[in-house]
Amino acid sequence: MIELINGSVIMFKKRQGLLPSDLSHKEWELLRPLLPKKAATGRPRSDDRAILNGILYVLSTCCRWEDIPPERYGSGKTCWYRFTKWGKSGVWNAIAGVLLLELNRRRKLNLTNTYLDASVRQNKRGVAIRLATRATRRKMA
């Protein structure tokens, strides 16, 4: 939206409503220290909060990276790049750990039915069991 005030042009964004995938202010304050710091030199970096909201939007809606609304979250390529870069650098593991600790602190984490490790594999030498059909029952009798 553009308004003219005293002959000068001032641009400002209308506050967009939050989507369910967007971070609240409290959630953002919890996660902001875990993200990598901005470099002192080089090209200015896109807003981390908008990019993180874009990543969460893709993960919650299952849309393609190209389908991210750029006016809300920035470029889909930037979101994808940060998603993979943060995955390789361990940021997502740190975020998961902090969120689990926060849930445990609020007593909203129930670990009574939690399994540390489970492996399932097929028994290659097992005996195949065939169900009796009418034809086999007649032969047995």
PEJONOR-V274150 format. One record per backbone hydrogen bond with DSSP energy under -1.0 kcal/mol. NH is the residue of the N-H (numbers start at 1). CO is the residue of the C=O. E is the energy in kcal/mol with one decimal. If there is no record, write none. Layout:
{{NH,CO,E} {NH,CO,E}}
This chain:
{{3,10,-1.8} {5,8,-2.2} {8,5,-2.0} {10,3,-2.0} {12,1,-1.6} {22,19,-1.4} {28,24,-2.4} {29,25,-2.2} {30,26,-1.5} {31,27,-1.8} {32,28,-2.6} {34,31,-1.5} {35,32,-1.2} {51,47,-2.1} {52,48,-2.8} {53,49,-2.4} {54,50,-2.0} {55,51,-2.3} {56,52,-2.4} {57,53,-2.0} {58,54,-2.1} {59,55,-2.3} {60,56,-2.0} {61,57,-2.1} {62,58,-1.9} {67,64,-1.2} {68,65,-1.1} {72,69,-1.2} {73,69,-2.4} {74,70,-1.3} {79,75,-1.9} {80,76,-2.5} {81,77,-2.7} {82,78,-2.6} {83,79,-2.3} {84,80,-2.4} {85,81,-2.7} {86,82,-3.1} {87,83,-1.4} {88,84,-2.1} {89,85,-1.8} {91,86,-2.1} {94,90,-1.8} {95,91,-2.5} {96,92,-2.5} {97,93,-2.2} {98,94,-2.3} {99,95,-2.5} {100,96,-2.3} {101,97,-2.2} {102,98,-2.3} {103,99,-2.3} {104,100,-2.3} {105,101,-2.4} {106,102,-1.7} {107,104,-1.2} {108,103,-2.8} {137,133,-2.2} {138,134,-2.0} {139,135,-1.5} {140,136,-1.7} {141,137,-1.5}}
